Structure formats: C-alpha cells, structure tokens
Amino acid sequence: MGLISNGTTLLDAGSLDGGVATGDMILIKTLTASTSSALSFVHGTSSVVLDGTYKEYLFKYINIHPTEVAQLVVNFRDGGSNFDAPKTSTAYNPYHLENDTDAGLIYREAWDLAQSTGDQIIAQELGAAADESGSGYLHLFNPADTTFVTHFMGHTAYYQQFGGGGPFGVVYGGYCNTTTAIDGVTFKMSSGNLSTGTIKLYGIK
C-alpha cells in the first residue's frame, strides 16, 4: 500500500524510501571470538562500513564468554590507529544476587568517564565459568558527522561473580567529545581474552 495524499501517491510501498526512515536493520559484519584479544570494527577493513551510509549503527554482542573474570569494555577510534577517542559518559548498575540476599540499583561513579580516552566498562567481573556469559547492545549515532559530537548508549545483561553471583546489568551512555569522525569500535576484556561470543554490526535505515 502506498502513501497517498489528496489522491496523489507520494510513496509507493517498497519502491522508494523518499528519505523517510524505514527502521530496517542491515547486517554489515559479524565477528566471532575464539580466544581473541579483541573484536574490532574498523571502517574500510574487511567490508566494515562506519561512515555516512547510515545515521545509526547497532552492535549486538551475544554470549560473550571471557577466558578469566574481568571487565568487558568498549572504546572508539577517531582516526589514526588507536582506540582512544575522548569520552564523557555515565553508567548505572541494577543487580539481584542469585541467593536473594541482596538486590539494588547503583550509580557507578567509578565507571563514568570525564573527557577520558580510557575504555568504557560495559560489564564488571563478567563470569568465566562454563555457563556464564554476557549479552547486550550498543547504539552509535551518526559517527561520520564532523559538526557534532558522536553519541552512544547501550545495555548489557550478564552474570557477575560477586557475593555468590547473579544477574547484573549495566546501562551506559555518553558521547565521544570530538568532531572528528568515529571510524572504529573495539570490544575486549580488561584482562585475558574473549574466549567465545559473537558481535554483529547493523546499519539502521
């Protein structure tokens, strides 16, 4: 069915998007960990697209399993060869211990960044036992823009080995405080490697 106004067909379904966002997710790249030091998406490398093709990019990280208990982190590249874009961010942490002895919601001041080039924590003490992992998503908005800062936000659900263990979450967001295009994103552990897991990069139309 087309979009019709005053008897005139403005958009014929499926034939023209006319610049109107359709919400389609286009799979760009899938990376799979195998005792990997990092999984990195760099524009122009191995068919990765991180440019003005899309205004929004979505990373889905699925069943990330580390080789040892550590922090899962993300960082961004603003040209050059290093993932060290300056960032300002915030994060909070809901949790519920498996033995039901404690639950709560914590603002994680130690995880937020203030004009820092360091890594953004997106899961703390991610469990490394055979049945433990973490999954989540990261939205990156208009990384090719050179007028405004580049915003990001995400959420991780994971098993944390703390106080008997249990489901923890991290809700995080902020911006890369640079008007240089963001052309790369890397995911890694603060120590050890990514044993297994998959990360998918989508472009959002």
N, C-alpha and C positions, 0 to 999 in steps of 0.2 A: 504494500500500500504506500502510495506517495504522500508527500506533504503538500496539501492544496490550500491556497488562499484566494478567495474571491474568484473561484473557478479556474485558477491558474496553478498548474503543477510546479511547485518550487523545487522539490527534490524527489526524484524517483527512487524508491527503495532499492538499495543495493547498487545503484549506478553512479551516485555522486554523493560525496560527503559534504561538499559545499563549505568546508572549514568548520563544520559542526562536529564536536567531539562525539564519537560513537561509543566510546568505552571499550573498544576491542583491545585485547591483550595479545601482542605479537611476540612470540618466543624468539629471542635473539640468540641466546647462548646458554648451554648447560655445562657446568663444570662438576666433576665428581672427585672427591677426595680419596686418596689412597696413601696414607701416611704422608700427607702433603704439608709442607711448611706454611703454605698459604694458598688460597684460591683467589686469583686476581683477574679483574676485568679491565682491560686497557683498550681504549678506543683505537681502532685500526689494527689490533692484534687478534689473529685467529677469528676474524669475522665479527668482532665485538663492535657494536655501534653505541657510542655515548656522545652524541652530538645534537644538533638541532632537528634531527629527524622526528623526535618526539619531545613533548614538553614535560613528560613524566616518565620515569623509569622505575620498575619494581623488581627488587631482588627477593626471591623466596629461598630461604635456607632451610633444608629439610633433613631431620635426623642427623644433626652434626654430632659426631662422636669423637672425643679427643683421645689422645694416647695417654694423657695424665690429667688430673684435676687442675684446671686453670681457668683463666678468663677468656671468653670468646670476645674478640674485638674487631672493629672495623675502622678503616681510615680511607682518605681520599687523596687523589693526586691532582695538582693544579699545574700541569705541565712539568717539564723536567723528568727526572727518573725516580723521585722519592714520593712516597705516600705521606705527605706531611702538610697538607693544607691547614691553615689556621682555622680553628673551630670554636664556637661558643655553643654550649648545649645544656640540657637539663635531663634528669632521669629520676624515675621513682620505681619502687620495687614492691609489688604485692607478693605475699607468700603464705603458705599453710603447711606446717610440718606434717609429715606422714603419720606420726604418732599422736597427732591432735593436741600436742602440749603447747603450741604457740601458733599464732597467725597474726598478720598485720599488714600495714602499708607504710613504707619508709621512703622519705625523700632522700635520695642518695647524693648528698653533697660531695662526697669523695669521687663520685663518678662523673659529675658535670665538669665541663671544660670552660675555661675562660680565656679565649684567644690563645688556645693551645694547639701545638702541632702534634701532640701525642695521640694515642689510639683512644677511640671511644669504646668503653666497655658496654657490651650488649648481652652478656651473661656472666655471672660471677660463680666461680667454683663449679663449673659445669662438670657433672658427674661423668666418670670414665669407666664405671662397671659395665658389664656386658649388656645390660638392659637400660642403660642411661644415655640420654641424648638431649639435644635442644633443637627447636624449630622456631621459625619466625619470618618476619618480612621487614624490608627497608624500602621506603619510598624516597626517591631522589628527584627533585623538581628542577626542570629546565637547566641542566648542568652546562649547556653551551652558552648560556646568557653571559654577556660581558658588561651589562649595565647594573644588575642587582646581584646580591649575594645568593648563593645556592642553598636552599633549604632541604633538610632531610628529616624524616621521622620514621619510627619503627617500633616493633614489639616482639619480644622473644618469650616463649614459654619453654621451660627447661627443668630438668631435675638437678637440684643443687645438693651437694653433700655437706650438709650443715645441720647440727643438732638432731641427727637421726635421719635427715634428708626429707625431701618432699618437693612438691611443685612450687616453683618460683617463677616470677615474671619480671621483665624489665620493659618499661615503656620509656622511650627516649626520643629526643628531637632537638633540633638546633639548626645551625647554618654554618657553611664554610664561609668565613669572613674574608672573601676575596672576590673581585670582579673578573678574575682570570677564569676561563672555562675549566670545569672539572672534567678531566678526561680519563680517570681511572678510579676504581674502588677495589679494596683488598680486604679479605676476611682471613683471620688467623687466630691462633691461640697465643696467650701471653707467654706461655712456655710449652714445650712439647709441640706436637703436630696435630693436624686434623686427620684422625685415623680413617674415618669414613664419613659419608654425607654428601649431599647434593645441593648445589646452589644454581638457581635458574634466574636468568635476566630477561625481563619482558619490557617492551616498549608499549606505552599506553596511548592509543589514538584519541 
